Amino acid sequence: MTGGAIFVECLKAQGVEVIFGLPGNHLDTVYEALYNNQDNIRHYVTRHEGGAAFMADGYARATGDVGVCMTVPGPGSNNAAIGICEAYTACSPVLLITGQNPSYLAQKDPRKSFHGLDQEAAFAPMTKHIEIVHRVDQIPGAVNRAFGAMRSGRPGPVLIELATDALQTDADLPIPQRNNGTQMMASPNDIETAVALISVSERPLIVSGGGINHTRATEELLEFAHLLNAPIAMTGMGKGSVPEDSPYSIGLFRDGVAQAAMKAADLIIAIGTRFTYRDTSNWSLQIPQPLIHIEADVSEIHKEYSATVGISANPKLVLQQLNDALSYEKLTGGWREDLQQLRSQFASIEPPRILKEMRDIMPRDAILSVDVNITGYGALTHFPTYSAGSYIFSGISVAMGIGLTAAIGAQVGYPDRKVVALSGDGGFLMTSPDLATAVMYNLPIVTLVMNDNQYTSIERGQLRRFGKRIGVELVNPDFVQFAESFGAVGLRVEDMDDFRPTLEKALALDKPVVVEVMK
């Protein structure tokens, strides 16, 4: 087999079923192997490499498995960098596959080479792991290590760079079996210490982070909350980790109800969270002690807040250990009727009309992909979600353009579920060429474009700061005609009374739809 065929066999062994990418000469042998393996791995050609990376991220977040994108080196991988940076900040297991010139040119100045770029240096700050392949015999080990890195501890994106001569060389090499990574359990001493703190607590508060989504530990989390009779507040990246109609959910950690609960709590149990800037008001928030911090990434323990007990291990496994230990304890604490009061306060929050109608219309298992826009900001608090991977947004790097493209990845991962993208006019146009991708593969995504002909959130910041506005006005196309020119359906809402029936129609069409909402 060629190195390209060996590489594809290695991907198959790791369970890869989907790749988002743009072909190019560096990767011809890989694409030849993909052509011969179309029953095993589906390739989705995209219109921009940045969109391909966002799609891989959306696929990873929705499914909980590795998302894969593939580009040529240089401009191709550079274009993908926005999506890889997003995956890095969101801790998504995204694999970027890219080519490279023949290995004998490795010592040459990349600034003078075809598609030249020192990709190892460029991507080191935004990846968890990098594999540079110069020889065909390095391919199996590189793929094995890459997937091991993505599936161990806290996830993150990984780069594999493949030299053309390595891909074109024939060889007979063993294909490694699937690498599920290494997941750490808590030590018996850590569990004993944590249980001792929990046992004397009367009002513990659970903070659920992205690690619960990554490990799909919702069931264990709800059992834990039940044993403690404790409320659960989600971080931004933890949204979806607990159903928001659960009797233990009190919404987002940074919102009013959860903050009131934190002040009343006598123990904070943070699981799978890194305490990001957004959840902690730029780390000005005071987290009371004692604090139990459970996080897969050991470098995060004590990093932002000192923990009374810091446990660096897989959140799902630690919850299983704690639930087993606590089942033998006679816990006398718990919030009792105060928990119902917190739930009532959370449930009484009135959402904006458009978000309420979206939630009323969309199925319970629908996936919402939120771009950077004013309406989308409110969705984090006011659009309830009920399962891991059902809410996708750029919560840390705040990357515009993720709405449509991540929705494409999610729809590929779950073709039978409804997927809606909520975008502003500015963000939608950043990756709108990939509407062609949705049309090409008949992905029935409904994209809501909130059109006010400006970068509204930026405008509001300017007005607050210096009372003027500059560089925020936009000239937009007719979005209905724009959608129709791609072969999608275009609809328009000019009166909010028409929004509900229009969205219902869009969801029923079972084909790509763009709904322009005039604001």
C-alpha positions in Angstrom: 0.0 0.0 0.0 1.0 3.6 -0.5 1.6 5.7 2.6 -1.7 7.5 1.7 -3.6 4.2 1.8 -1.9 3.2 5.1 -2.9 6.6 6.6 -6.5 6.1 5.6 -6.5 2.5 7.1 -5.1 4.0 10.3 -8.0 6.5 10.4 -10.5 3.8 9.8 -9.0 1.8 12.7 -9.5 4.9 14.9 -13.2 5.0 14.0 -13.1 8.0 11.7 -16.2 8.0 9.5 -16.3 11.7 8.4 -13.7 14.2 7.0 -14.3 17.8 6.1 -11.8 19.2 3.7 -10.5 20.7 0.5 -8.3 18.5 -1.7 -4.9 19.5 -3.1 -1.9 17.9 -4.8 0.0 17.4 -1.5 -2.7 14.9 -0.4 -3.5 13.2 -3.7 -2.5 9.7 -2.4 -4.8 10.2 0.7 -7.7 11.2 -1.6 -7.0 8.2 -3.8 -7.4 6.0 -0.8 -10.5 7.9 0.3 -12.0 7.3 -3.2 -11.5 3.5 -2.6 -13.0 3.7 0.9 -16.1 5.8 0.3 -18.3 3.1 2.1 -16.2 3.6 5.3 -15.2 7.3 5.3 -17.4 10.1 3.9 -15.6 13.2 2.7 -17.4 16.5 2.7 -15.8 19.1 0.4 -16.1 22.6 1.9 -15.7 26.1 0.3 -13.2 27.4 2.8 -10.7 25.7 5.1 -11.8 27.8 8.1 -15.3 26.4 7.5 -13.9 22.9 7.4 -12.3 23.3 10.8 -15.5 24.8 12.3 -17.4 21.8 10.8 -15.0 19.4 12.5 -15.5 21.2 15.7 -19.3 21.2 15.4 -19.1 17.4 14.7 -16.9 16.8 17.7 -19.0 18.8 20.1 -22.3 17.3 18.9 -21.1 13.7 18.9 -18.5 13.7 21.6 -16.0 12.0 19.2 -13.1 13.3 17.2 -13.9 15.7 14.3 -11.5 15.6 11.3 -10.6 18.3 8.8 -8.0 18.1 6.0 -6.2 20.9 4.1 -3.2 21.6 1.9 -0.3 23.2 3.7 0.4 26.9 3.8 -2.7 28.9 2.8 -4.9 25.9 3.4 -3.8 25.2 7.0 -3.6 29.0 7.7 -7.2 29.4 6.7 -8.1 26.5 9.0 -6.3 28.2 11.9 -9.4 30.2 13.1 -11.3 26.9 13.6 -8.4 25.2 15.2 -7.9 28.1 17.6 -11.6 27.9 18.5 -11.3 24.2 19.1 -8.2 24.9 21.3 -10.1 27.3 23.5 -13.2 25.1 23.6 -11.1 22.0 24.2 -12.6 20.1 21.3 -11.0 16.9 19.9 -10.3 18.1 16.4 -7.7 16.6 14.1 -6.2 18.8 11.4 -4.6 16.8 8.7 -2.3 18.7 6.3 0.3 18.0 3.7 3.8 19.2 3.3 6.5 19.3 0.7 8.8 16.3 0.2 10.9 15.5 3.3 14.2 16.3 1.6 13.1 20.0 1.5 12.5 20.0 5.3 15.6 22.1 5.9 14.8 24.7 3.3 13.4 28.1 4.2 9.6 27.6 4.0 9.2 31.2 2.9 10.7 30.1 -0.4 8.8 26.8 -0.8 5.6 25.9 -2.5 2.7 26.5 0.0 5.5 27.3 2.4 4.7 27.5 6.2 6.5 26.2 9.3 3.2 24.6 10.4 4.7 23.2 13.6 5.7 26.6 14.8 2.4 28.2 13.6 0.2 25.7 15.3 2.1 24.9 18.5 0.3 27.6 20.5 -3.1 26.3 19.5 -2.8 22.5 19.5 -2.5 19.9 22.2 -0.2 17.7 20.2 1.7 17.7 16.8 3.0 14.9 14.6 5.4 15.7 11.8 5.7 12.7 9.4 8.7 12.5 7.1 8.8 8.7 6.4 6.1 6.2 5.6 7.0 4.0 8.6 6.1 6.9 10.9 2.5 7.1 9.8 0.9 4.4 12.0 2.6 5.6 15.2 1.8 9.2 14.4 -1.9 8.5 14.0 -2.0 6.3 17.1 -0.3 9.0 19.2 -2.5 11.7 17.8 -5.8 9.9 18.7 -4.3 8.9 22.1 -3.7 12.6 22.8 -7.2 13.7 21.8 -8.8 11.0 23.8 -6.7 11.4 27.0 -7.4 13.9 29.7 -9.0 17.2 28.6 -9.4 17.1 24.8 -7.9 19.5 22.4 -7.0 19.8 18.7 -4.1 17.9 17.1 -2.1 18.5 13.9 -0.7 15.7 11.7 1.6 17.0 8.9 2.3 14.5 6.1 5.2 14.8 3.7 4.3 13.9 0.1 7.1 11.4 -0.3 6.0 9.6 2.8 2.5 9.3 1.4 3.7 8.1 -2.0 6.1 5.4 -0.8 4.8 1.8 -0.8 5.1 -0.2 2.4 3.5 -3.1 4.3 3.0 -1.9 7.9 0.8 -3.1 10.7 -2.3 -0.9 11.5 -2.6 0.0 15.2 -5.9 -0.7 16.9 -8.2 2.0 18.1 -6.5 4.2 20.8 -9.1 5.2 23.4 -6.5 7.2 25.3 -5.7 7.1 29.0 -8.3 8.2 31.6 -7.2 8.7 35.2 -9.3 7.8 38.2 -9.0 9.6 41.5 -6.9 8.1 44.2 -8.7 6.4 47.2 -7.2 9.1 49.5 -8.7 11.9 47.3 -12.1 10.3 47.3 -12.0 9.8 51.0 -11.0 13.4 51.6 -13.7 14.7 49.3 -16.4 12.5 50.8 -15.4 13.7 54.3 -16.0 17.3 53.2 -19.3 16.5 51.5 -20.5 14.5 54.5 -20.4 17.6 56.8 -21.7 20.0 54.2 -25.3 21.3 54.6 -25.5 23.3 51.4 -23.1 22.0 48.7 -23.3 23.7 45.2 -22.2 21.8 42.1 -20.6 23.7 39.3 -20.7 21.7 36.0 -18.1 22.5 33.3 -17.2 21.5 29.8 -15.6 18.3 31.1 -19.0 16.8 31.8 -19.9 17.4 28.1 -16.6 16.0 26.9 -17.0 12.8 28.9 -20.8 12.5 28.5 -21.1 12.3 32.3 -24.7 13.7 32.6 -26.1 10.6 34.2 -23.4 10.4 36.8 -23.7 14.1 37.5 -27.5 13.8 38.1 -27.0 10.8 40.4 -24.4 12.9 42.3 -26.8 15.8 42.7 -29.5 13.5 43.8 -27.3 11.9 46.5 -26.4 15.4 47.8 -29.8 17.0 47.1 -27.7 19.8 45.7 -28.3 22.4 42.9 -26.2 22.3 39.7 -25.0 25.5 38.0 -23.4 25.2 34.6 -20.5 27.2 33.2 -20.8 28.6 29.7 -18.9 25.7 28.2 -20.8 23.3 30.4 -24.2 24.2 29.0 -26.0 21.1 28.0 -24.2 19.0 30.7 -27.5 18.8 32.7 -31.1 19.1 31.4 -32.3 22.6 32.3 -35.6 21.2 33.3 -34.0 18.9 35.8 -35.0 19.6 39.5 -31.3 20.2 40.2 -30.6 22.8 37.5 -30.3 26.4 38.4 -28.9 27.7 35.1 -25.6 29.3 34.4 -23.0 29.7 37.1 -22.5 33.4 36.2 -26.2 34.3 36.4 -28.1 35.7 39.4 -29.7 32.6 40.8 -26.5 30.6 40.8 -24.5 33.5 42.3 -27.1 33.8 45.1 -26.7 30.0 45.7 -22.9 30.3 45.8 -23.2 32.9 48.6 -25.4 30.6 50.6 -23.4 27.5 49.9 -20.9 26.0 52.4 -19.1 23.9 49.9 -18.4 24.4 46.1 -17.8 21.2 44.0 -16.5 22.3 40.6 -16.4 19.4 38.1 -14.7 19.7 34.7 -14.2 23.4 34.6 -11.2 25.6 34.1 -12.8 28.8 35.6 -12.6 30.9 32.4 -12.8 34.6 32.2 -16.4 34.7 31.2 -17.6 32.6 34.1 -15.7 34.5 36.7 -15.9 38.1 35.5 -12.3 38.2 34.5 -11.4 36.2 37.6 -12.7 39.0 39.9 -15.3 36.6 41.3 -14.6 35.3 44.8 -15.1 31.5 45.0 -15.7 30.6 48.7 -13.9 27.8 50.4 -14.0 24.9 50.9 -13.6 24.1 47.2 -13.4 20.7 45.6 -12.0 21.0 42.1 -12.2 17.9 39.8 -10.5 18.5 36.4 -8.8 16.2 33.9 -6.0 18.8 33.2 -3.7 18.7 36.2 -2.3 22.2 35.3 -5.8 23.7 36.0 -5.8 22.6 39.6 -5.0 25.6 41.8 -4.4 27.7 38.7 -7.1 30.2 39.1 -8.5 29.4 42.5 -6.9 27.4 45.3 -8.7 24.2 46.0 -9.2 22.5 49.4 -9.2 19.2 47.5 -7.9 19.1 43.9 -8.5 16.0 41.9 -6.9 15.6 38.5 -8.8 12.8 36.8 -11.6 12.0 34.4 -14.8 13.7 35.7 -17.0 10.8 34.7 -14.8 8.3 36.5 -14.5 10.5 39.6 -18.3 10.9 39.7 -18.7 7.2 39.5 -16.2 6.8 42.4 -17.9 9.5 44.5 -21.4 8.1 43.9 -20.3 4.6 44.9 -18.7 6.0 48.1 -21.6 8.3 49.0 -24.1 5.5 48.5 -22.8 4.1 51.8 -23.0 7.5 53.6 -25.9 8.8 55.6 -25.9 12.4 54.3 -27.9 14.7 56.6 -27.4 17.9 54.7 -29.0 19.2 51.5 -30.9 22.3 50.5 -34.3 20.8 51.2 -37.0 23.3 50.3 -34.4 25.9 49.5 -33.5 23.9 46.3 -37.1 24.2 45.2 -37.0 27.9 45.8 -33.8 28.2 43.7 -35.5 26.2 40.9 -38.6 28.4 41.0 -36.4 31.5 40.7 -34.6 30.1 37.8 -37.8 28.9 36.0 -39.4 32.3 36.5 -36.9 34.2 34.3 -38.7 35.4 31.2 -36.7 34.8 28.0 -36.8 37.2 25.0 -39.7 36.5 22.7 -37.7 35.1 19.8 -35.7 32.7 22.0 -38.9 31.5 23.7 -40.6 30.8 20.4 -37.5 29.0 19.0 -37.5 26.8 22.1 -41.2 26.1 21.8 -41.0 25.1 18.2 -37.7 23.2 18.0 -37.7 19.6 19.1 -36.3 18.7 22.5 -33.3 17.0 21.0 -32.6 19.8 18.4 -29.1 21.2 18.2 -28.6 25.0 18.3 -25.3 26.4 16.8 -25.0 30.0 17.9 -22.8 32.6 16.1 -21.5 35.8 17.7 -24.5 38.1 17.7 -26.7 40.1 20.1 -29.6 37.6 20.0 -27.1 34.8 20.4 -25.6 36.2 23.5 -29.0 36.0 25.2 -29.4 32.4 24.1 -26.8 31.2 26.6 -29.0 32.1 29.4 -32.5 32.0 27.9 -32.5 29.0 25.5 -32.8 25.9 27.6 -30.9 22.8 26.5 -31.4 19.2 27.6 -28.4 17.1 26.5 -24.6 17.3 26.0 -23.6 18.6 22.6 -26.9 20.2 21.8 -25.6 23.8 22.2 -22.6 25.0 20.2 -21.1 28.4 20.5 -17.8 30.2 20.6 -17.7 30.8 24.3 -14.1 31.9 24.8 -12.4 33.1 21.6 -15.7 34.5 20.4 -15.0 33.6 16.7 -17.6 35.0 14.2 -18.6 32.6 11.5 -19.1 29.5 13.6 -22.9 29.4 13.4 -23.6 27.9 9.9 -20.4 25.8 9.7 -20.6 24.2 13.1 -24.2 23.4 12.4 -23.1 21.6 9.2 -20.8 19.4 11.3 -23.5 18.7 13.8 -26.0 17.8 11.1 -23.5 15.4 9.5 -23.1 13.8 13.0 -26.8 13.6 13.6 -28.7 13.5 10.2 -32.0 12.7 11.9 -32.0 15.6 14.4 -33.1 19.2 13.7 -30.2 21.6 13.6 -30.6 25.4 13.7 -27.9 28.1 13.3 -28.5 31.4 15.0 -26.4 34.1 13.2 -26.0 37.8 12.8 -25.7 39.3 9.4 -22.0 40.0 9.9 -21.1 36.5 11.2 -23.2 34.7 8.6 -21.5 36.4 5.7 -18.0 35.4 7.0 -18.7 31.7 6.2 -21.8 31.9 4.0 -20.1 30.3 1.0 -20.4 27.0 2.9 -24.2 27.3 2.4 -23.2 25.6 -0.8 -21.9 22.7 1.3 -25.2 22.3 3.0 -27.0 22.4 -0.3 -24.6 20.0 -2.0 -25.2 17.3 0.6 -28.8 18.3 1.3 -28.3 19.0 4.9 -31.6 20.4 6.2 -30.1 23.1 8.4 -32.2 26.2 9.2 -30.1 29.3 9.5 -31.6 32.3 11.2 -29.9 35.6 10.1 -30.7 38.5 12.3 -30.3 41.4 9.9 -29.8 44.9 11.2 -27.2 46.0 8.7 -24.5 46.5 11.3 -22.1 45.0 13.8 -24.5 45.7 16.7 -22.5 44.5 19.7 -19.4 46.5 18.5 -21.6 49.5 17.9 -23.0 49.4 21.5 -19.5 49.2 22.9 -18.4 52.2 20.9 -21.4 54.2 22.0 -20.8 53.4 25.6 -17.1 54.3 25.4 -17.0 57.4 23.2 -20.5 58.2 22.1 -19.8 57.7 18.4 -19.8 54.8 15.9 -17.3 53.9 13.2 -16.7 50.9 11.0 -19.9 49.1 12.1 -22.3 49.8 9.2 -22.9 47.0 6.8 -24.2 46.7 3.2 -26.0 43.4 3.0 -27.3 41.3 0.1 -31.0 40.4 -0.1 -30.6 37.2 2.0 -33.6 35.5 0.5 -32.3 35.9 -3.0 -28.8 35.0 -1.7 -30.1 31.7 -0.3 -32.0 30.9 -3.4 -29.0 31.5 -5.6 -27.3 28.6 -3.8 -30.3 26.4 -4.3 -31.5 26.8 -0.6 -34.9 28.1 0.4 -35.0 31.8 1.4 -37.6 33.2 3.8 -38.0 36.6 5.4 -39.6 37.8 8.7 -40.5 41.5 8.8 -43.0 41.3 11.6 -42.3 39.2 14.7 -45.8 37.9 14.7 -44.8 36.0 11.6 -41.6 34.5 13.2 -43.2 31.4 14.7 -45.1 30.2 11.6 -42.0 30.9 9.4 -39.7 28.9 11.6 -42.3 26.1 11.7 -42.4 26.1 7.9 -38.6 26.1 7.7 -38.2 23.2 10.0 -40.8 21.2 8.1 -39.2 21.7 4.7 -36.3 19.2 5.3 -33.8 21.1 3.2 -31.4 24.0 3.7 -33.3 27.1 4.6 -32.1 30.7 5.4 -34.6 32.8 7.3 -33.8 36.5 7.3 -35.2 38.2 10.4 -35.4 42.0 10.0 -34.5 43.9 13.1 
